[in-house]
Amino acid sequence: MPSNPPSAGPARRSFALTGPSTKLDPRTNAVRRDIADIRLAEHVFAPHYAAPLSMVVATETVLRSERPHDSTAVAILLPDDLFEVLEYAGDDAWGIAPGHGQVGYIAAAALAPCVS
């Protein structure tokens, strides 16, 4: 199984695993014990799935592996980088930075809506 999530296809109303959950690297796949990216629904079981909300980084920020602000820095996200939010938790957003291929937490205040 590749470490990148499958591409988003047409909207579907139901999903089903056809076998056991696949073990995915949570550093590069948006999956935790409690929630997973909906694009991974055919590969892993999670109690909840979330559709990514595309946002843009407005101010330079650190992508961290864990929620505490002193946890390991995974990447530096720059203004105009994309970030796909799967969950807001307090002042933080959890999701994936597609340009970096990394999953983690960033300050929600660093995000802005994408402008088309």
SULCORKA-V284945 format. One line per field, one symbol per residue. ss: DSSP state (h for helix, s for strand, l for the rest). phi: phi as a letter, one per 20 degrees, with the letter a starting at -180 (. if undefined). psi: psi as a letter, one per 20 degrees, with the letter a starting at -180 (. if undefined). A space follows every 50 residues. Layout:
ss = ???
phi = ???
psi = ???
This chain:
ss = llllllllllllllllllllllllllllllsllllsshhhllllllllss llssssslllssssllllllllsssssllllssssssssllsssssslll lsssssshhhssslll
phi = .ffeffffdffcebcbfdafgeedfffccfbcfdbbfgfdgedcebfccc efdfcdfecgbdedfcfgfdfffeadedgnfebeedbdcmedcdrcegfd mddrdcfffedcffde
psi = pqiqqqqpaqpqhqqppjaqqqoqoihipnpahiqqphijhihqpqhqqp pqoprqphqprppqhrhpijrppgrpprpiqqpophppocjqppbpnhhi kqqaqrphiiqqqpp.
